[in-house]
Amino acid sequence: MKIIVIGVDCAAPELLLGHDQLPNFRRLMLSGCYGRLESVIPPITVPAWMCLSTGQDPGSLGVYGFRNRRDHSYDNLSFVTSNSIRATALWDIAAAAGKQAHILGVPPSYPPRRVSGICVGCFLTPDTQRNEYTYPATVKAEIASLVGEYAVDVKAFRTHNKAWLLEQIYTMSRKHFEVVRHYLRHSHWDYFQFVEIGLDRIHHGFWQFHDPQHRQFVPGNPYEHAIRDYYRYLDQEVGSLLDLLDHETTVLVVSDHGARRLDGGFCVNEWLVREGLLRLHEHPREVTPFQKLAVDWERTVAWSEGGYYARVFLNVKGREPKGIIEPTDYHKVRDDLKARLEATLDDQGKPLATLVFKPEEIYKVVRNVAPDLIAHFGGLSWRSIGGVGYSTIHVQENDTGPDACNHSQFGAFILSSPAAKQRGEVQGAHLLDIAPTLCELGGYDVPASMQGKSLLSHAKTPRRKEG
């Protein structure tokens, strides 16, 4: 059975499943099953798409975000590439069974993966003009002849120039779907998976114009319908794909995580400084990225990497170069820091309801150098800000440019397959359930490494530490 996975990065269930002007998505919902889809912790594009594709959690993959510590030194961070994740994915399973598998834009897929079909790099590709971003390499010229310059992302999507941003997102997405249609029509395939990043960029760029609950929302603004209009556009594009498929093809529409309003930024390293846990030789006079701070490591207990969520690290003796926490005190110190983070307040003095996780309690296995704690400030209603030099702990500006949206823990899925008997809404589905479901639908054995449970037998039972 052919399988196509239509990835819509950051699709919010309340919009994808609740928008009343999406006839093609509705058609799939009526012919199959659908529901909210709990993502992994953290609910981040990298590693979430590979968690979906392998059925393994971030700890098992050893990837906890876009940047990860290579070792226990203080400054040796690495950016994720396709080489960072070696676990068996759905396209590998299809290839082992002699099938042709195409993957387009599935993060991380730069450098391009050597697959049984074709691979087109994801938004992490540095430059599609200068870099080889396809496998085989000849696909690059084929794409250029089809759509001209191929953009894998809108590189400067955090901008105040919203008219430009909107135009760039649509231009990029139209090219993506033109390429997808081309390979659906003109190549042999058994498994086809692609991810459209445009929805994520629309959410980050325009959520404040869309959500009446957002602090910056102004009724009647010129971009009030930009997000819903883009969902309608996606629906039309998906309809054009459905027209190319036969009725025996399994179709999965799925997101890696959802979206929610962003109330502000929590300056986590500034907070750690004020708590006496992060010590500096000199406090900066202006906002300074963490990497440029003069940290007094011989008196520092903890520090953090900012982002959509906070990765918090402890300075442990014998583990970090200048560690000061005795290994015998590790759990006591970590528990104390966890309690302090959970007790953080918002800018109005109310409990922030921050969620704090220990990796070994939420992952089946913890590989490579994991954070000691993972913090979702305000349950992801607040972004983690890593710089120091702010006059306050709570800020409205973002340290990487304008952004009014954060990820949420729940994405969405719609599954339509002649081999699946499930109809209507499914409760309790998890991102890790997708891979075993597709294995079952494709007639492949489910590897023991997969941690989820097929949605085809979805009487929910406890199955993992996470969630």
HELIX and SHEET records of a PDB file:
HELIX    1   1 PRO A   13  LEU A   16  1                                   4    
HELIX    2   2 PRO A   23  SER A   31  1                                   9    
HELIX    3   3 THR A   45  THR A   54  1                                  10    
HELIX    4   4 PRO A   58  LEU A   61  1                                   4    
HELIX    5   5 SER A   82  SER A   84  5                                   3    
HELIX    6   6 LEU A   90  ALA A   96  1                                   7    
HELIX    7   7 THR A  138  VAL A  147  1                                  10    
HELIX    8   8 LYS A  162  HIS A  186  1                                  25    
HELIX    9   9 GLY A  198  HIS A  210  1                                  13    
HELIX   10  10 ALA A  226  LEU A  242  1                                  17    
HELIX   11  11 VAL A  268  ARG A  274  1                                   7    
HELIX   12  12 PHE A  290  LYS A  292  5                                   3    
HELIX   13  13 TRP A  297  ARG A  299  5                                   3    
HELIX   14  14 PRO A  327  ASP A  329  5                                   3    
HELIX   15  15 TYR A  330  GLU A  342  1                                  13    
HELIX   16  16 PRO A  359  ILE A  362  1                                   4    
HELIX   17  17 PHE A  377  LEU A  380  5                                   4    
HELIX   18  18 LEU A  431  ASP A  433  5                                   3    
HELIX   19  19 ILE A  434  GLY A  442  1                                   9    
HELIX   20  20 LEU A  455  SER A  457  5                                   3    
SHEET    1   A 9 THR A 134  TYR A 135  0                                        
SHEET    2   A 9 CYS A 119  VAL A 120 -1                                        
SHEET    3   A 9 ALA A 101  LEU A 104  1                                        
SHEET    4   A 9 TYR A 191  GLU A 196  1                                        
SHEET    5   A 9 ILE A   3  VAL A   8  1                                        
SHEET    6   A 9 THR A 250  VAL A 254  1                                        
SHEET    7   A 9 PHE A 410  SER A 416 -1                                        
SHEET    8   A 9 CYS A  33  GLU A  38 -1                                        
SHEET    9   A 9 GLY A 424  GLU A 425  1                                        
SHEET    1   B 9 THR A 134  TYR A 135  0                                        
SHEET    2   B 9 CYS A 119  VAL A 120 -1                                        
SHEET    3   B 9 ALA A 101  LEU A 104  1                                        
SHEET    4   B 9 TYR A 191  GLU A 196  1                                        
SHEET    5   B 9 ILE A   3  VAL A   8  1                                        
SHEET    6   B 9 THR A 250  VAL A 254  1                                        
SHEET    7   B 9 PHE A 410  SER A 416 -1                                        
SHEET    8   B 9 CYS A  33  GLU A  38 -1                                        
SHEET    9   B 9 ALA A 429  HIS A 430  1                                        
SHEET    1   C 2 ARG A  67  ARG A  69  0                                        
SHEET    2   C 2 LEU A  77  PHE A  79 -1                                        
SHEET    1   D 2 GLY A 258  ARG A 261  0                                        
SHEET    2   D 2 CYS A 405  SER A 408 -1                                        
SHEET    1   E 3 TRP A 382  ILE A 385  0                                        
SHEET    2   E 3 GLY A 264  CYS A 267  1                                        
SHEET    3   E 3 HIS A 394  VAL A 395 -1                                        
SHEET    1   F 4 ALA A 302  GLU A 305  0                                        
SHEET    2   F 4 ALA A 310  LEU A 314 -1                                        
SHEET    3   F 4 LEU A 373  HIS A 376 -1                                        
SHEET    4   F 4 LEU A 355  PHE A 357 -1                                        
END                                                                             
